[in-house]
């Protein structure tokens, strides 16, 4: 038995007035998802718990059977590892955003006008050269990721994650990280982060890429903000926990990092961009390659629906949902559901209306293996209410996968 778990990041949504009180998933042409549902069992899933709006880190960890409260109190280490940075014992790692700030260092745009492509790469290479002056005993390692995203690792003595490094609201002053306790370590770390932010601003505000962007009427990516810091996570390897050899197919550094720290094989896919232009069919083909290489569990993650939702891009979200449907179709055509369990789920609702994650339940479908079909003939938020699974949580996915694979966990004597 094998399993492929497909996660459409933020694919689920709330009904939208402009879509006639339907969701993007209901409007999209998803023949393959519907076909999967017809052969499987549907239900509602709370990624963490009812009413909780999870980050992608907490939700995806839960799907794999890990509790983010115990594994890692932040996403920075996963982001860093996913970008190829080493996060050692004692290091602190942070997710980073290229942002736009004004002359008073007030936040204007938390994504710097969604800068990407060559411009973001060039600016990232510039920030890699930052070296602290006042706190030169701390080494800093930065790497740019997808578009405006990046990661930072701090290495040195006397570091603490107990600082106020969060992504601030527009209008807030940046470079004002504060300690959250009275320790030397917390104050030292806050000072280190503030120095890094100010140095990035000094370098980036005069960089030719930003000078040109301003002339073209675009937002300047003139600072880097670290947030969601943490140390190296403590994770029991996925293979040791479940007796499965696993692979991870993803573009998002967060998901790659989760895969790395859980001991999965990371499959890099040409054309997987993490955005609306991502090549979902190439990701499907990567699943087959992983199976051929000996994996019996493949985790496939598609980031782009979440990106479209945060931008309020309804048409873009519908389009990427249809590209995920094509991925589902290719996988269904290439596997035998008698010996392969296919799971389709969204890791959270990302509302195009609110441009944020919400605490609503998402649809989930299990098909193949030992699954008994429930007769529901389509895949959507509303149809999930009719499914035979009822309502489950993210932490239930792996026990159910193992059961449908004929390997149920046993309890009792």
N, C-alpha and C positions, 0 to 999 in steps of 0.2 A: 504494500500500500504506500501511496505517496500523497502529498498534499501541496496545493498552491493556495496561498492566502493573499488576496488582492485587496489593497486598501486604497480607496479614492480619498485623498486628504481633503476634508471639508466638502465632500461631494454632496452630502445631505444639506437641505436648506428648509426654510419656512415658506409657506405660500406667499406669492408676490402678487400685488394688485395688478401690475402691468402684464402678468401672465394669466389673468383671469382667475386669480386665487389658486393657482397651481404652482408647484415647485419647478425649478429647472430640470430636475430628474424626471418629473412627470411629463414635461413638455418635450424633452429630448427623445430622439428616435433610438431606443435601446432594445432592439430586437434580440440581441444575444443575451443581455441581462435577463430579459423576460423569459427566454428559452431556458436559461439556467434555473430561474425560479420555478418554472413548470416542472423541472426534474428534481427539485429540492424542497427544502423546508425554510420558511421565512419567519422572521420575528423582529421585535424591537430590541435594541441594545443600548444600554446606558454605558458609555465607555468607562466611567468611574462609578457614578451613582446618580440617581435621578436628581435633576436640577443643577448638577455640577457642570460648569463649562470647562472642559479640560484643555490643556495645551497638548500639542501633538506629541510631546515627549511622554507625558503621563499616559495618554491614551494608547500609544503604540507599545510602550512598555507593558501595559496591562494586557494587551492582546497576546503578548508573548509570555505572560505569566509572571511578570515582575511588578513589584510594588514600588512606585517612584519614591514613596516616603522613606523607604529603607535603602533603596539602591543608590539614589543620588538626588540631593535637594537642589536641582538646577539642571540646565540643559547644556551648559558651556562645554563640559568635557566631551559630550557626544558630538557637538558641532565641531570641536577641534579635531577629534580623532577622525571624524568623517572627512575632514579636509587634509588628512595626512600629518597632522601635528602630533608629536608625542606628548602624552599627558602622564607624567610620572608621579610617584608617591610624593606628596608634599606640594605638588604644583597646584595652581588655581587656573581654571579655564573659564572663558566667557564667550557667549555669543556676541557678535558685534553687528552693528548697522552703520553703513555710510548714511550720514544725515546732512540736512541743510540747517545751518544756524545763521542768525543775523550778527551784526557787529557786537552786540551785547551778549553773544553766546546764548540767545534764546532759541529754542527749537522751533524751526519753521516747518520742516517736513521730516518725518521719521524714516523715510526711505529715499531721500534725496531725489525725488522725482522718478523713482524706480530706475535709477541708473543701472546699466548693464553692459554686456558686450565688451568690446575692446577698451572702452573708457573705464569701466570698473576694474578691469584687469590691470591697466596701467596705473591707476590710482592705488590699487592694492599692492603692486610692486613698490610703489613709493612708500607706503606705510610700513612695509616690511623692513625698511631701513631705519625706522625710529629706534633710537637708543636713549634710555633715560639719562638725564644729567644729574639731577638732584639725588635721585634714588638709584644710582648706577650699580648698586649691589644686587639689584633685581634685574634679571634678564627678561626681555619681552619677545614673544614670537607671535607674529600676526600672519594670517593668510586669508585672502579674499576667496569667497565661495561663489554661489550663484547670484549674479546681479549685485544688489546692494548689501548682500550678506557676507559675513566673515566670522573669524574666530581669533581669540587672543589667549595665549598661555603666559602666565607669570611664573617665574622660577627663581627662588631665593629663600632666604631665611625670614622668619617672622611674618608669614602671610596668614590671613584669615578671611574666610568667606562671609563673615558677619558684617557686611557693608551694604549700603543702600544702592547697589548697582542695579537699577531697573531702567526700563525704557520709559523716559518721562513723557508727559503729555505735551502737545504742541503749546508753546508759550512759556514752558518751564526753562530755567537756566540749566545748561549742561555743564559738565566739569565741576559739579558740586556734590560728588559722592561723599557720603558721611559714614562714620563708624556707627554700628548699631549696639555697641557696648563700650565700656571704658577701657578695654585692653589696648596695650601698645600695638599688638598685631593688627587689630581692626583699624586703628588710626593710621598705621603705616600703610596698610593695603589701600585705604581710601586715598591717601596722598599719592601713592603710586599710580592709581587709576586716573586721578585728576591730572597728574603730570602727563600721562600718556594722551589723554583727551586733548589737552592744550597743545601738546607738541604736534598731534595729528592736525589740529586746526591751523597751526602756524605753517605747516608744510603744504596742506591741501588748498588753502584759500588763495595761494599764489601759483598753484600748479597750472601749467598751460592748458590742460584738459578742462579745468574749471573756468579759467579765463575765457576759453572759447565757448563753453556752455552758457556763461552769462551773456556773452555777446549774441548768442543765438536765442536768448530769452528763456533758457532752461534753468532749472534750479542747480545750484552749485553743490557738489558733494564735498563739503568743506570741513567735515569732522568725522571721527569714528567714535561711536558710543559702545562701550562694553556693557553687557547686562546678563542676568541669569548665570552668575558665577557659581562654580562648585569645584570640588576636588575630583580625583579619580574615582569612578563608581566601583562598587563591590558587587559583582554579578556572578552567580553560579553559571557556568557555561551551558548554553541551550542544549547542546548534544548530551552533556552529562545528565542534565535534568530530565530530558525526555527520550533519550536513546535514539535521536534522529540526527542525521547529518543535514545541516541547513545552509541555505544560500540566501543572500539578500540582493534584490534587484531594485535599485533606487538611485535617484539623482540628488536628493536632498541630503546635505551633510549630516543633519540630525539623525536621519534613519540609517545612513551608512555607519555612523558612530555607534548607534545602538547595536547594529549588526556586528561591528568589530568587537565591542566589549562583551557581547554574548557569545563570541566564538564562531559566528557565521562566516562562510566564504562570501566575499564581496564581489559581485559581478558588475564590472564597469560596462556600460552600454553606450556605444557611439550613437549620438542623436538624442540621448536622454538629457534634457536641458532643465527640467524642473519648472518649465513655463508652458504656455499654451502651444508652443511649437514642438513640444517633446514628441519623440517617435515612440508611440505606445506599441506599435507592432514589433519594433526592435526589442522592446522589453519582453513581449510575449515570446519571441524567438530565444531570448536569453534564458527564459524558464526551461525551454527544452534542452538548451545547452547544459544548464545546471543539472537537470535530471540525468543527462548522458554522462556527466562527470561524476555521478554517484550520489548526488543529493536526493533525499527523499522528502524534504520540506523546503519550499521556496517562498520567500516573503517578497511580494511585489508591491511597491509603493509608488503612487503617482501624486506628485505635489501640486500640480497646476490648478485643480479646482479651488483649492484654498486661496491661491494667489488671485484668481479671478474674483472670488467672493470678497476678499479684503479691498479690492478696487471697486466693488459694486458693478462689475462687468458681467451682467446677466447673459448677454449673447456669448461672451467668451466662455462662461461656465457651461452653458448648454453645449457649445462646441467641444470642449474638452471631455465632457461626460460621454459624448458620442465617440470620441477617440478611445476612451476607456472601454466602451462597449465593443469597439473593434478588437481591443486586446482580449477581452473576455471571449469573443467569437473565435479568435485564432487559437486560444488555449483550448477551448471546447473541441475544436476541430482536430487538435493534435494530441489529445489524451483520451484514454478510455475511462469513463466515469465508473466502471466496475472496479478499477484499481487505483483511482485517483479522487481524492476529496478536493473540491474547489469551494473556497469560501470567498464571498464578496461582501465588503463592509466599508462604511465611511468611519473615520476615526473620531469625528465629531460633526455637529452641524456648524457650518460657517455661513452666516446670514448675509446675503447680498444687500439686504435692506439696512442692517445695522453695521455691516462690514466688520463683524466680530464673531468669535465663537459663542455659542449659546449652550445652555444646559439641557437641550432637548435630546430625546432618544433618536437613534439612527436605524435605518434598515440593515438587516444582516441576512444572508442566505448561505446555507450549507447544501451542497449537492454532491452526489457521487458516493463511493464507498458503501457504507451501511445505512445511508440516509433513506428514510421513508418519506416520500413526497406528501405534502399537505394539501395539494390541489390548488394552491394560489397560483394564478397565471401571469404574474408580472412582478417587477421589482421597483418599488417606490416607497416613499415615506408612509403614504396612506395605506398601501396594500400590506405593509408590514404589520399593521394592526390586526389583520386577518390571519396571520401566519400561525402555524402550529407550535412554534417555539414559545409563543407568549413573549415575556419580557425577561431578558438576561442581562448580564454585565460583561464588561470587557474581559475580566479575569476568568470568565466561563469558556472563552473560545478554545484555549488549548485542551482542557479536559474533554470538550466535545469533539475536537479534532481527533484526539487519540481514540475516543470511543468509536467514532465513525471509521477510523482506520483499523478497527479491530484490536486496539491496544488500550483498553480502558484501565485507568488507575483503579486499584482495588483497595477497599477499606474494610477493616475488620478481620476477624479470624476465620 
